[in-house]
C-alpha cells in the first residue's frame, strides 16, 4: 500500500483555496496509486488561525468546506485533513467550544473524526484558549486486499501528541501519552499531522525524538508538517518518515511545498525506502532559507509584490536587501539612500556597491534640508540645550517618514532592518528605523548577522567586504560607532542569550565570567525597551525565544531583580 504526504503552505482563513490545494495534492497522489494522503495540522484553515476561531461563521464555513471536500476528492484515495470540530458538550460541561481535529475523508464521506489530545500553551502556542482536549487515542483501518480479509490499523495523532515521551525528555508535560496508548492497540504505524514552527536546528531535535519513539515502540511514524510563513511564525516542512528500526526512509523538502509517496510492505510490516531530501548543510543555510521564505510569504499573503527599505551602508540593511532580492527578485526591491551630514563617504560607497552586487533599484534622498527645517521649528524650545538623543532620533524619524511616504504612494511593503541585539536593548528609534510592515531580521542577533553575511560571500562577494569589516555605526553624530553605547556584540549577544533564552539572573550571568557593570546595564536596557518592542513591526521568528507572539512581558513594571 502506498501512502503520500502533502506538505502544504496554507493561507490562514482562505478555506476555498486551501481545500483546492488539498484536492490537487489528492489527485497527484492518486495518480501515483496512493491509498492514503496525509496533510498538515489544521490544513483546511491554516495554522495558527488564532481568534478567527472565535467567529462562529468561520467555524461553520469550515464545516461546510469539509463536507464539500469529502465529495470532491478523487475515488480510491482517503485523505486525512486537519480541521476544527465543534464540541457538543461545551455548554453543558463548561468545556471549550472547539476541538483541534483531523478528519478521515474516504469514499465521498467523512468517515472518522479524531481530536488532538495534548494542547500546548507555551511560547507561541495558546491552544487552550480555543480547544478542548480529546480524551481518547484513535485509529482507522484500511483493507490490504480486495477481499478485505487483512487490514492496516493506522494510529492518528496531531502535532503535540508526539511530544510527551518522558523517556526521551526525562519528564512529562502532560498526563497522557498518546503514542504509548496507540502502541497498546497493536497498530501498524502512527501518522502525525503537524504544524510545528521552525527554529534553528529544530528538525534535528524532531528527528531524534521521532527516532526514539519509533525504536521504543517498534513502530513506523509518519510526520506531515506544514510549510511556509504565517505572520511571525515560519514552518520549515521537512515532513519525515521513520521505519521500525528508527531509520529515516523518506523526507520532504525543507522550506518548500512537496508531495512524497512511499510504500508499506505488509510482509516486512514496515515502510520501504523512498525519496530522502537532504537537510540544509549548516545553520546559516537553513536560517537563510527560512528568512527568504518568511519574507516572501508575508508579502504575498498580505497582497504585496514589491518592497522598499532604507540603505545605510551598514550590515543589517545589506543582509535584509539580500534577503529581499532573493525573495522577490532584484527588480521588485527599492533601496533608498538617505544621507545626512553625518553619513560617511565610505558608507555611501558601500551602499552603492551593494546595489550593484544585488542588481536592485535605488534612489537617493538627502535629508539635510529636512533636518534644518526641524531645527528651525524646534529652535525656540531647544534653545540653550545640547545636541543629544532627541536630535539623533529626528534624523531616524525623517528617514522613516520618507520611506513610509514611498510605501504609501507606490504600494510597497516597507521592510525594517533592525536586528535582535538592537531590538533587545532599545538601540532603535520608534517611528524611525522601526517604521515598517515587517521586521525581517528582528530575531537574528548581530553576531549571527555577520555570520550570515560571511556565509553569503562563501562563493562570491554578495555583501561588500567593507560592510562586513567596518565597525557598526548608526552615523547619527560625528565619528559615532555602536560600541560608544554598547559592549562589543560578541559579549552583548552572549549576555542577551542568557537573559532571553535561558532566563538567567544577573548573578548567574556574572558568575559565567561577564563584567558586573556591563551585565546590569544590559539587563536595565532590556527591561526599559519593552515599550518599543510592543510597537515594533512583526518579526520573523527563527529562535526558540523571540520578541513576538510568545513574548509576553509587561511594559509598566518595575524590575523585580535588584540591579
C-alpha positions in Angstrom: 0.0 0.0 0.0 1.3 3.5 -0.9 1.0 6.4 1.5 1.5 10.0 0.4 2.3 13.2 2.4 1.3 16.6 1.1 3.5 19.3 2.6 1.2 22.3 2.1 1.5 26.1 2.5 -1.9 27.3 3.5 -3.2 30.9 3.7 -4.9 31.3 7.0 -8.6 31.7 6.6 -8.7 31.0 2.8 -10.8 27.9 3.1 -11.6 27.5 -0.5 -8.0 27.9 -1.7 -6.7 25.6 1.0 -9.3 23.0 0.1 -8.3 23.3 -3.6 -4.7 22.7 -2.7 -5.7 19.5 -0.8 -7.7 18.4 -3.8 -4.8 18.9 -6.2 -2.5 17.0 -3.9 -5.0 14.2 -3.7 -5.2 13.9 -7.5 -1.4 13.9 -7.7 -1.2 11.2 -5.0 -3.9 9.1 -6.6 -2.0 9.2 -9.9 0.8 7.6 -8.0 -1.6 4.9 -6.7 -1.5 6.2 -3.1 -4.3 4.8 -0.9 -3.9 7.4 1.8 -2.8 11.1 1.8 -1.7 13.0 4.9 -2.0 16.8 5.1 -0.7 19.0 7.9 -2.5 20.1 11.2 -5.5 22.4 10.5 -4.6 22.2 6.8 -8.1 23.4 5.9 -7.9 26.7 7.7 -4.2 27.1 8.1 -2.2 27.2 11.4 -2.5 29.2 13.6 -6.0 30.6 13.0 -5.9 32.4 16.4 -9.0 34.5 17.1 -10.7 33.7 13.8 -11.9 30.7 15.8 -14.0 33.0 17.9 -16.2 33.7 14.9 -18.9 31.1 14.7 -19.5 31.9 11.0 -15.9 31.0 10.3 -16.2 27.7 12.1 -19.5 27.0 10.2 -17.8 27.8 6.9 -15.0 25.4 7.7 -17.5 22.6 8.4 -19.3 23.2 5.1 -16.0 23.3 3.2 -15.0 19.9 4.8 -18.3 18.3 3.7 -17.7 19.6 0.2 -14.1 18.5 0.2 -15.2 14.9 1.1 -17.3 14.7 -2.0 -14.6 16.1 -4.4 -11.5 14.1 -3.6 -10.8 11.5 -6.3 -12.1 8.0 -5.7 -9.8 5.3 -4.3 -7.8 7.5 -2.0 -8.5 8.6 1.5 -7.3 11.9 2.9 -6.5 13.0 6.4 -7.4 16.7 6.7 -6.7 19.0 9.6 -9.8 20.8 10.7 -11.8 22.2 13.6 -14.8 20.5 15.1 -17.5 21.9 17.5 -17.7 20.4 21.0 -21.4 19.5 21.6 -20.8 19.2 25.3 -19.2 22.7 25.7 -22.1 24.4 27.4 -23.4 21.5 29.5 -20.0 20.6 30.8 -18.3 24.0 30.9 -15.7 22.9 28.3 -14.1 24.8 25.4 -16.3 25.1 22.3 -14.0 23.5 19.8 -11.7 20.6 19.1 -8.4 20.7 17.1 -9.2 17.7 14.9 -8.3 15.6 11.9 -11.0 14.2 9.6 -10.6 11.0 7.5 -12.3 11.5 4.2 -12.9 8.5 2.1 -15.5 7.2 -0.4 -17.2 10.6 -0.6 -17.8 10.9 3.1 -16.3 12.0 6.4 -15.5 8.6 7.9 -13.8 9.5 11.1 -13.0 12.5 13.3 -10.1 12.4 15.8 -9.4 15.1 18.3 -6.0 16.4 19.4 -5.2 15.2 23.0 -2.3 17.4 24.0 -2.8 21.1 23.7 0.3 23.3 24.0 0.1 26.6 25.9 3.8 27.7 25.9 5.8 30.1 23.8 3.7 30.9 20.7 1.0 28.3 21.4 -2.3 29.2 23.0 -4.5 26.3 22.1 -6.2 26.0 25.5 -7.7 29.4 24.7 -9.9 27.8 22.0 -9.8 24.0 22.2 -11.0 21.2 24.4 -8.5 18.3 24.6 -9.5 14.9 23.2 -9.7 12.1 25.7 -9.0 9.0 23.6 -6.5 7.9 21.1 -8.0 6.8 17.8 -7.1 4.8 14.7 -8.5 3.9 11.3 -8.4 0.7 9.4 -7.7 0.2 5.7 -8.0 -3.1 3.8 -4.8 -4.5 2.4 -6.5 -6.6 -0.2 -9.6 -6.7 -2.4 -11.2 -9.4 -0.3 -10.9 -7.1 2.7 -9.5 -10.0 4.8 -6.4 -8.1 6.0 -6.4 -4.6 7.4 -3.9 -2.0 8.4 -4.5 -0.3 11.7 -3.2 3.3 11.5 -2.9 5.4 14.7 -3.9 9.0 14.4 -2.1 11.9 16.2 -1.9 15.6 15.9 1.3 17.6 16.4 1.9 17.9 20.2 0.5 14.4 20.7 4.0 13.2 19.8 5.9 15.5 22.2 5.3 13.9 25.6 7.6 10.9 25.7 9.0 11.0 29.2 11.7 8.5 28.3 13.1 10.9 25.7 12.6 14.2 27.5 13.3 13.0 31.0 10.0 14.4 32.3 6.3 14.6 31.3 4.5 17.8 30.3 1.1 16.1 30.2 -0.7 13.3 32.0 -1.5 11.4 28.8 1.0 9.7 26.3 -1.0 9.2 23.1 1.8 7.2 21.4 2.0 4.7 24.2 -1.8 4.3 24.2 -1.8 3.7 20.4 1.1 1.2 20.7 -1.0 -0.8 23.1 -3.7 -1.2 20.4 -1.3 -3.1 18.2 -1.5 -0.6 15.3 0.8 -1.0 12.3 2.1 2.6 12.2 1.4 6.1 13.6 0.7 9.2 11.4 1.0 12.7 12.8 -0.5 15.8 11.2 1.7 18.7 12.4 2.2 22.5 12.2 5.4 22.7 14.1 7.0 26.2 13.8 10.7 26.5 12.8 13.6 27.4 15.0 17.3 26.9 14.3 18.2 23.2 14.2 14.7 22.2 15.4 14.5 19.5 12.7 17.4 17.6 14.3 15.6 17.6 17.6 12.3 16.4 16.0 14.1 13.6 14.2 15.9 12.5 17.4 12.5 12.4 19.2 10.8 10.5 16.4 13.6 8.0 16.1 13.4 7.4 19.8 9.7 6.7 19.7 9.9 4.6 16.6 12.5 2.3 18.1 11.0 2.2 21.6 7.6 1.0 20.3 9.0 -0.9 17.2 6.6 1.1 15.1 6.9 3.3 12.0 6.0 7.0 12.3 4.9 9.3 9.5 5.2 13.0 10.3 3.4 15.5 7.9 4.4 19.1 8.7 3.1 22.5 7.4 5.5 24.7 5.4 5.5 28.5 4.8 5.3 31.7 6.7 2.2 32.8 8.6 2.8 36.3 10.2 5.8 35.9 12.5 5.8 32.1 12.5 7.8 30.1 10.0 7.2 26.5 9.2 10.1 24.5 7.6 8.3 21.4 6.3 10.8 18.6 6.5 8.0 16.0 6.7 9.7 12.8 7.6 9.1 9.0 7.9 10.9 6.6 10.3 10.8 2.8 9.9 10.7 0.4 12.8 14.4 0.5 13.2 14.4 4.3 13.6 15.8 5.0 10.2 14.7 7.9 8.0 13.2 6.3 4.9 11.6 9.4 3.5 11.9 13.2 3.9 10.2 16.0 2.1 11.9 19.3 1.1 12.9 22.0 3.5 11.1 25.3 3.3 9.1 24.4 0.2 5.8 22.6 -0.7 6.2 19.0 -1.6 4.4 15.7 -2.2 6.2 12.5 -1.3 5.0 8.9 -1.7 6.3 5.7 -0.1 5.1 2.1 0.2 4.2 0.0 3.2 5.3 -3.6 2.8 2.8 -5.9 4.6 5.3 -8.8 4.8 8.0 -6.7 6.5 5.4 -4.7 8.4 7.4 -1.6 7.5 8.0 1.2 5.0 10.4 0.8 2.1 13.0 3.5 1.4 11.8 6.4 -0.7 12.8 9.9 -1.5 15.0 11.5 1.2 15.7 15.2 0.6 18.8 16.4 2.4 18.6 18.9 5.2 20.4 22.3 4.8 24.1 21.7 5.4 24.6 24.4 8.1 22.7 26.7 10.4 23.3 29.7 8.2 21.9 27.9 5.2 18.6 27.0 7.0 18.3 30.4 8.5 18.7 32.0 5.1 16.1 29.8 3.6 13.7 30.5 6.5 14.1 34.2 6.2 13.7 34.3 2.4 10.6 32.1 2.6 9.1 34.1 5.5 9.6 37.4 3.8 8.2 36.2 0.6 5.1 34.6 2.2 4.4 37.6 4.5 4.3 39.9 1.5 2.4 37.5 -0.8 -0.2 36.6 1.7 -0.7 40.3 2.6 -1.0 41.3 -1.1 2.4 42.9 -1.7 4.7 42.2 -4.6 7.3 44.9 -4.2 9.3 46.1 -1.2 11.3 49.2 -0.1 13.9 49.6 2.6 16.5 52.1 3.7 20.1 51.5 2.8 22.6 52.9 5.3 25.7 51.2 4.0 25.6 49.1 7.2 25.5 45.3 7.6 21.9 45.0 8.7 20.3 46.7 5.7 22.7 44.9 3.5 21.5 41.5 4.7 17.8 42.5 4.5 18.4 43.7 1.0 20.0 40.4 0.0 17.0 38.5 1.6 14.5 40.7 -0.3 16.3 40.3 -3.6 16.2 36.5 -3.2 12.6 36.6 -2.1 11.1 38.9 -4.7 13.7 39.3 -7.4 16.0 42.4 -7.8 13.5 44.3 -9.9 11.0 44.3 -7.1 13.3 45.8 -4.5 13.9 49.5 -4.0 16.8 50.6 -1.7 16.7 54.2 -0.6 19.9 56.0 0.5 19.1 58.9 2.8 22.5 60.6 3.6 22.8 63.2 6.3 25.8 65.5 7.1 27.0 62.7 9.4 26.9 60.0 6.7 30.5 58.9 5.9 31.6 58.7 2.2 32.6 55.1 2.7 29.1 54.2 3.8 27.6 55.7 0.7 30.0 53.9 -1.4 29.3 50.6 0.4 25.6 51.1 -0.2 26.1 51.8 -3.9 28.4 48.7 -4.2 25.7 46.6 -2.5 23.1 47.9 -5.1 25.4 46.9 -7.9 26.1 43.5 -6.4 22.4 42.7 -6.0 21.1 44.4 -9.0 18.3 46.1 -7.1 16.8 49.6 -7.8 18.0 52.5 -5.7 17.2 56.2 -5.0 19.0 58.8 -3.0 17.0 61.3 -0.8 19.3 63.6 1.1 17.8 64.7 4.5 19.9 67.7 5.4 17.2 70.2 4.4 14.6 68.3 6.4 16.9 68.3 9.4 17.3 72.1 9.0 13.6 72.5 8.9 13.2 70.6 12.1 15.9 72.7 13.7 14.1 75.9 12.7 10.7 74.7 14.1 12.2 73.4 17.3 14.7 76.2 17.9 12.5 78.2 20.4 12.1 75.1 22.6 15.6 73.6 22.1 17.4 76.8 22.7 20.3 76.6 25.2 20.3 72.8 25.1 23.0 70.4 23.9 22.8 68.2 20.8 21.7 64.8 22.0 19.5 61.7 21.5 16.4 63.8 20.5 18.3 65.3 17.6 19.7 61.9 16.6 16.2 60.4 16.7 14.9 63.2 14.5 17.2 62.0 11.7 15.9 58.5 12.0 12.3 59.6 12.0 12.8 61.8 8.9 14.1 58.7 7.2 11.2 56.6 8.5 8.7 59.2 7.2 10.3 59.3 3.7 10.2 55.5 3.5 6.6 55.4 4.6 5.7 58.0 2.0 7.2 55.9 -0.7 5.5 52.8 0.6 2.1 54.6 0.7 2.5 56.2 -2.6 3.5 53.2 -4.6 2.1 50.3 -2.7 5.4 48.9 -1.4 5.9 46.8 1.7 8.4 48.6 3.9 10.9 46.3 5.5 12.7 47.3 8.7 16.3 46.3 9.1 16.9 46.2 12.9 18.5 43.0 14.4 17.6 41.2 17.6 20.5 42.7 19.6 19.3 46.2 18.8 15.7 45.4 19.5 16.6 43.8 22.8 18.4 46.8 24.2 16.3 49.5 22.5 19.1 50.6 20.2 16.5 51.7 17.7 14.1 54.6 17.1 10.3 54.4 17.4 8.6 55.8 14.3 12.1 56.0 12.7 14.1 52.9 11.7 11.4 50.8 13.4 8.8 52.1 10.9 7.6 49.4 8.5 5.4 46.4 7.9 7.8 43.5 8.5 11.0 43.3 10.7 12.9 40.7 8.7 15.9 40.1 11.0 14.4 41.1 14.3 15.1 37.6 15.7 18.7 37.5 14.3 21.4 38.6 16.8 24.1 40.9 15.4 26.8 38.2 15.6 24.6 35.9 13.5 24.0 38.8 11.0 27.8 38.8 10.5 27.9 35.0 10.2 25.1 35.1 7.6 26.8 37.7 5.5 30.1 35.8 5.6 28.2 32.7 4.5 26.6 34.6 1.7 30.0 35.5 0.5 31.4 32.0 0.5 31.5 31.7 -3.3 31.4 35.3 -4.5 31.0 38.8 -3.0 27.3 39.5 -2.3 27.8 41.8 0.7 30.6 44.2 0.0 33.5 43.1 2.2 34.0 46.6 3.7 30.5 46.4 5.1 31.5 43.3 7.0 34.9 44.6 8.1 34.0 48.1 9.3 32.8 48.8 12.9 28.9 49.1 13.0 27.6 52.7 13.4 24.2 54.4 13.3 26.0 57.5 11.9 23.7 60.0 13.7 26.6 62.1 15.0 30.2 62.7 14.1 32.5 59.6 14.4 29.8 57.5 16.1 30.1 53.7 16.5 27.8 51.3 18.2 30.4 50.5 20.9 30.2 54.0 22.2 26.9 52.9 23.8 27.0 49.1 23.8 29.5 46.4 24.7 31.1 44.5 21.8 28.5 42.4 20.1 30.0 39.1 20.9 29.8 40.0 24.6 26.3 41.6 24.3 24.8 38.7 22.4 26.0 36.2 24.9 24.5 38.2 27.8 21.3 38.6 25.8 21.1 34.9 25.1 21.4 34.2 28.8 18.7 36.7 29.7 16.2 36.0 26.9 16.6 32.3 26.2 18.0 30.8 29.4 16.2 33.2 31.9 19.4 33.6 33.9 19.7 36.1 36.7 22.3 38.8 36.8 24.2 36.8 39.4 24.3 33.7 37.2 25.5 35.8 34.2 28.2 37.5 36.2 29.3 34.1 37.6 29.7 32.9 34.0 32.5 35.5 33.6 30.8 38.7 32.4 31.6 42.1 33.9 29.1 43.0 36.6 28.6 46.6 35.4 28.0 45.5 31.8 25.6 42.8 32.8 23.5 45.1 35.0 23.5 47.8 32.3 22.3 45.3 29.6 19.5 44.0 31.9 18.3 47.5 32.5 18.3 48.3 28.8 16.3 45.1 28.0 13.7 45.9 30.7 13.4 49.6 29.6 13.0 48.8 25.9 9.8 46.7 26.3 7.6 49.7 25.3 9.5 49.9 22.0 9.2 46.2 21.3 5.5 46.3 21.8 5.1 48.8 19.0 7.5 47.1 16.6 6.6 45.5 13.2 6.1 41.7 13.2 9.4 40.0 13.2 10.2 36.6 11.6 10.8 34.0 14.4 13.9 31.8 14.0 14.9 31.1 17.6 13.0 29.4 20.4 12.6 32.7 22.2 11.7 35.7 20.0 10.2 39.1 20.6 6.8 38.3 19.1 3.7 36.2 19.8 5.4 34.2 22.5 7.0 37.1 24.4 4.5 38.4 27.0 6.4 40.8 29.2 4.7 43.8 30.9 5.6 47.3 30.0 4.5 49.3 33.1 6.5 47.3 35.6 9.4 47.7 38.0 12.4 45.4 37.8 11.8 42.5 40.2 15.6 41.8 40.4 17.8 44.4 42.2 20.3 45.6 39.6 
